[in-house]
């Protein structure tokens, strides 16, 4: 099961991967070919370019035949569209948020929403960082009601495990609702999984 | 030169594709860089993990692994990724095992 861990620079992605992985997180680079219009281009002619992105990889065996593959992905850049390639086959995603740099996670949220990749937001509660009410964080992120929001401490195994469980539960519940909606009458709008965190 | 100037691997591999050695080719017959990659896939191992351990970009690693596969020294296994559309039985099992961790 492939799970993406996204978020801004310094949001705790590597720490999160380290807390759950059974191997030391591995850092590697992926070279992506992209058709892009360089920002400094005056003629606006699309150009084929390659860009290198760094990522962290970790894994966790949860049963003899079941493994979590964890990909910590850079999210602070403007190349979100390239993530199509890297997110192929992903089960879901976790967007880590540092409340001191909340805007850093906009790119990741926008990307997963636009690609229909299910995700949740995990606020990595750094020591000394302000603790905002959930509703304020939701508003600041323009987060839709159905997206779960959870607080976590990316440094601890128990906390990262809780985030992963919530993600899988959310995705399974969403699937159940969609399946139910397909057989029965359409659900009233606004119905959806709600989580109290 | 690591990849002989090639940028496209001879066999298509994904980030999560697993590669394992076959035992059909003696590692002494491989050059150093291929032998290092070969060492890292004694058990089925994901391409991204091999790249990380090799300390090479994924693109370079894919070329090296594809060479091993073409030479018969390694083989690739499907990643078998679980998706949100996988069976409920499987998804429920993932949840149970996760909670047991």
Interface residues (C-beta under 8 A of the other chain):
Chain A: X1 X2 X23 X26 X27 X28 X29 X30 X31 X52 X55 X57 X59 X60 X62 X63 X66 X69 X71 X86 X88 X89 X91 X92 X118 X161 X164 X165 X168 X169 X171 X172 X174 X175
Chain B: X14 X15 X16 X46 X48 X49 X51 X52 X53 X56 X57 X58 X59 X61 X79 X81 X82 X83 X84 X85 X88 X91 X92 X93 X94 X95 X97 X98 X99 X100 X101
